[in-house]
Amino acid sequence: MHRFLLTLSGLLLFLQSQAQVAEPNNRPWYVPEHVVLQTAGGIGMVAGGVGYALGVHRRFDTDVLVGYVPGRYTGDRAFGIFTLKDTYSPFTLPVASRWQIRPLSVGALINYTPSQMLNRSRDDKYSYKNYYWWGSTVRLGAFVGGRVGYAFDTPAGRKRVASLYYELGTNDLYFVSLLTNTKGLALGKILTLGLGIKLDF
């Protein structure tokens, strides 16, 4: 057991030393650092946006995305979904000179769907006051995932990383529905899978 703990401690120290070191960033604070394109994951059939990598080792990502759901999947008009998402990846595995893996990411999001077809509260639609507590326009979500990145140099000699990622998550409505109906609703029914691409500017 003692040897195992020593080995594990050594491995963690190695990973920390090999973690990605951020390139000096002299751009204004308000200029985004990467562009994101994602499909599914509870934020639209397709969503695009920009974001920032925060922290000394750039392990926090904050992204703002606008999603789109075609009318044929909503039953009427198309939806636009606005999402704010935070992701934390605690460590990076350098598997090759240009490849890196972030095997674990955790995050949270909030999104808003400004559609007149949706109710701010279910009480607006049904006469059972305070029974249908949820609204349809705002959702809170959480997810876990992973990311594979490829580092490259631009023609101007700047270092950039292009990444593929996945996110497996759920939202507040799905989660509460599972807790209150464990016999009729399986865990797999409340999960969403999102796939995306992230590219540094």
N, C-alpha and C positions, 0 to 999 in steps of 0.2 A: 504493500500500500504506500509506504514511504517513497519507494522508488518510482511508483506511478505518479505520485504528486510532484516529485522532482522533475520527472519527464514532462508532465503537463505544464508545470511552471516554465520550464525551458522553452517549450513550444510556444507558449503565449508570449514570452519575451521576444522570441524570434519573429513572431508574426507582428508584434508591435514595432520592432525595428525595421521590418520590411514594408510596413504600411505606407501607402502612398503619401508623399510629401507634396504639399500644394505648391504649384508654380506661383511665384510672386505675382500678385494681382494689383495692377495699378489703375484699373478702370474705375469710373465713378460708381458709388455704391448702388445706385438705382438701375444700372445697366444689367440685365439678366446675364447669367453665365452659361445657360444651356437651354436648348429647345427640346420639347417632349412631344411624342406622338404615341397615343395609347388606344387600344381597342378593348371594349368591355370593362369589367371591373367595377360596375355600378356607377360609372361616370359618363355613360354614353356609348353608342355603338362605335363611334370614333371620337377622340378628343385630342386637342392639340393645345400647347401652351408653352410657357417659359418658366424658368426657375433659377434658384440661387443655391450654390453649395456653400454651407456655412461651417464654421469651426476651424480649428487649427489644422486638422487633418481632413477637412471637407467631408465629414461623415454625416452631416445633416443636410438634407435637401428640402427646400421649400418650393413648391410648384403651384402655379395658377393655371388652370386649364379650362377650356370651353369645349363642352361635348355636344354631340348631335345625335338625335334619335329620329330616323325617318318616320313620316306619318303612317306608313303601312304597319309599323310596329307599335304605335300608340293608339291606333283605332281611329284617329282623326288627323290632327295637325302634327307636324314635326315638333319635337322638343329641343330646346337648348338647355344645357346643364352647366352651371358654373361651379367649379370645384377648387377649394384650397386644400392642399395636401402636404403633409410633413412626413419625411422618411428618415430613419436613422439606421445606418449600417455600421456596426461597432468595429469591424475589422475587415481587412482586405488580404486575400491570398494571392501573391505574385506567382502564377504558375509558369510563366515564361517571360522573356524579356519585354514583350509588348502586351501580353495577356494578363488580366487580373480578374479574380473572382471575389465577389462579396456574397458569401454563402447565406448570410442571414441579414434580413432587413425587417424592421418593424415600423409601422406608421399609423397615422390617423388622418382622417379627412372629414370635411364638411362640404356638402354641396347644396345648391339651391336651383330649383327648376321654376322659372318665372312664367308658368303657363296658366292662362285663365281656365283651362280645363281641369286644373287641380285645385283641391280645397286647402285652405290654410289649416283647417281643422275638420275632422270627420263630423263634428257637431254641426258644421255648416250644411251638411248633406242629410244627416239623419236626425231624428227627433230625440234620440237617446243621449241626453246631455251628459258629458263627462264619461261616457262609456267608450266611444271611439276616440282615444286620447291623441292619436297621432295625426299629424298633417301630412300631406303628400308632397309638399314643396321643398322641405328641408330634411336632409338625411345626414346622420353622423355615422361614420364607418371606421373600421380598424382592419389592419391586414398584416400579414407576414409575407416575405418573398425573398428573392435573390436576384443577383445581377452579374452579368459577364461583360467585361469591358475590353476594348482593344485600343491601345495608345498609338497615336501616329503623329507625324509632323506635317504641318501645313507647308505649302510652297514658300511661305514667308518664314518658315523655321519655328513656328509656334507649336507647342505641344497641345494635343487635343485627345479626348477619349470619346469613343462611340460605344454605347452600351445597349445590350438587350436585357430586359428585366421581366419578371413575372410577379404578380401579387395575388395572393389568395386571401379573401377577406369576407366580411359581412357588414351589415349595418344595424342600427339600433332597432328598427322595426322587425327585421328578420330574427335578431337575437331574442328579443322579448317574446316573439311568437313561438320560438323553440322552447323557451323556459315555461311557457304557459300551455304548451301542447306537446310534451315530450313523447307521448305515445303515438301521436298522429303525424309528427313532423320529424324527419331524419336530419342529422347534422348536414349531410351533403346537400340538402334542399335549400339551405340558407347561405351557402357559400357562393361567392362570385370569383371568377378568375379573370384577371386583367393581364394583357401582354403589351409591352411597350418598348420604344426606342428613345434613348436619351443621347443627345449630341452636344458636346461643349462648343461654345462659340469660339 
